[in-house]
Each structure stands twice: as structure tokens, then as C-alpha cells.
Amino acid sequence: MTTPAAAIALAIRDRLSQITTFGGFLTDAGQNVALGWRELRDDAPLPCLTLVEIGHGIDGDAVRGRNLQVRIDWIVEGLTRVQDDALTPLYAIEADVLRALFADDFKPAGRWVRLNYQGRELIPPEDGSTLAAVRIRLTTIHQEVFP
């Protein structure tokens, strides 16, 4: 049995995996999508995406037998190599992620989930590196019955 959080993570991953230029997107960031943390190897295809849960909470009071509004906070990190212009590829990754996730209703495992965009953070290359990242903050809200 899959937990609601796991079903939501898998559904987000599946949508992110659709991001390819062949599919009409600006980038191929969906060619390499990971759940959780990863070790980036030299042979890993770039751009790539990583989905990480960064918070989990309940909106309201937990009362036995009642539906709870469960909020999960996520980061989708898009990583790419940059040369002279870091902003254009990072903006393209963000646009692709938003297009993939907000294309239509989000119903993982038949469960309605509200998906909210919370903003982004651009991470410049470190000294001597050509890798830059965009971190896209999302929130999902779904209902669960408190046992």
C-alpha cells in the first residue's frame, strides 16, 4: 500500500519525466528525475530534476474520524550547465516544470490534490563550476482521515 505522500511524489515525478524537447518543452530536464537526494555523477545527463519533500503538516486541528487538510512542502531542483548566460536556461527549466505540473488537474491515485506554486530561488555556480540550479517551491494539500 502506498501512502498518500508517496503517491503524490510519484505523480509529480511522472509529470516531470514528461519534460523533453521532443514533447514540446524548452528543455530535456525530464530525462533524469530523482526522488529525494542524489549524488551527481559525471556521466549523469543534464539538465536534471530532483524532487525533495521539505516539510509536512496539518492545516487545522486533528480530530479523530475527521478529514485532515495535509500540507506537504516540496522543492523541485533543476540543475544544468551554464556558460555565459545562466538565467535563460534556469528560467526555461522553471517554465517547463510549471507547465508540466499545472497543465491540468492533479489527481494522483484518484485523490484530488491542490498544487500551489510558492516561488523560486536561483543558485549560481560555485567558484570553478559550470553548474547552476533553480529551486522551485511547491505545496500540495490533500485530505486524509485521522484514524
N, C-alpha and C positions, 0 to 999 in steps of 0.2 A: 504494500500500500504506500502510495506516495503522499507525502504531506502537502498541504496547500502551498507552503513556501517553495518546496521543491518543484511542484507543478508550475508555479509562476516562473521560477528561474529557468526551467526547461523551455517554457513557451517563449520567454524573452530571447533565450539563446537561439531557438529555432527561427524567430523573426530576424535576428541579427545575422544569422547564417545566409539569409537571402540577399545580403548586400554584395552585389557583384556588378561590374560594368556590363556584363552580358545581360543581367536582369534590369538594366536601365538606370542603375545608380551611378554616382560620380566616382566611386572608389571600389576596390575589391576587399574592403575591410572585413567582409563576412567569410573570407576564405580561411580564417584562422580565429575561431571564437572559443574562449575558455571560460569555464565557470570557476570562480574562486581565484586564488592567486596562482601565478605561474612563474617558472624560471624561463626567461627568454634565451633561447639558444641562437647561435649564429646562423643556423640554417633555417630558422623559423621564417615563414613568409610574412612580409609586411606590406601593407598595414595589417594590424591585427586588433582584435577587441577582447577585452576581459570584463566579465560581469561579476561584481562582488556585492554581497549584502553587507551594508554598513550599520544597520540598525533595525530594530523590530520593536513594536509597541502596540498598545491598545488605546484607541481613542474612546474615552468614556470609562464607565465602571464595569468591572467583571461581575456579572450576576448569573448564578447557576441557571442553566436552561435557556439563557437568552443569547441572541446573536451578538457577537462582538465585532466591532469595526477594527480589523487588524491592519496596521500600517507597517509596511516594510520599506526601508530606505535602501536605495541601490546606487552604485556607481558603475557606469559603463566607461571604461578607459579605452580610448583609441590611440594606438601607438604607431608612429610612422617615421620614416627617414625624411629629413628635410635638407634642402641645400640653401639657396639664397632666401627663399620665401617660406617661412614656417606657417604663417597664418592661413594661406589658401588651402593647403592640404588638411589642416586641422579643422577649418570651417567646413570643408567638404565631408569629412568624416562625421562631424556633428550633424550636418544636414541629412546625411544618409541614415544615421541612427534614428533621428526623429521621424523621418519618412517611413522607415521600416516599422517602427513601433506604433506610430499613430495613424497608419493607413486606414484602419477600420477598427471595429470594436475588439476589445481584448478579452477573450473568454477562455483561458486555459482550463482544460479538464472540465469544460461545460460550466465553469464558475465565472460569473461576471466580476471583473476586476477593474477598478478605476485606476488609470495610469496618469500620473502627473509629471510634467517636466519642471524641475526645480532650478535649472541653471547649469552653467559650465564653468570650468576652470582650465586655463591653458597652462601647460607645463613646458617651459623652454628646454632646449638641450642643455645638458650639463657640460662643463668645460671639456673640450676634446671629443664630444659625442655629436652624432648627427641625428639622434633620436629625440623627438618631441611628442607630447601627448596632449590629448584633450580629455578631461574628465567630465562626463555628463551625469548630473544628479537627477535621479528619478525617485518617485514614491509610488507604490502600489497600495491600494486599500481594498480589502476583501472582507467578507463576513465569515465568521466561524461560530459554531455553537459552543458555549462554555459548558463543559460537562457537569 
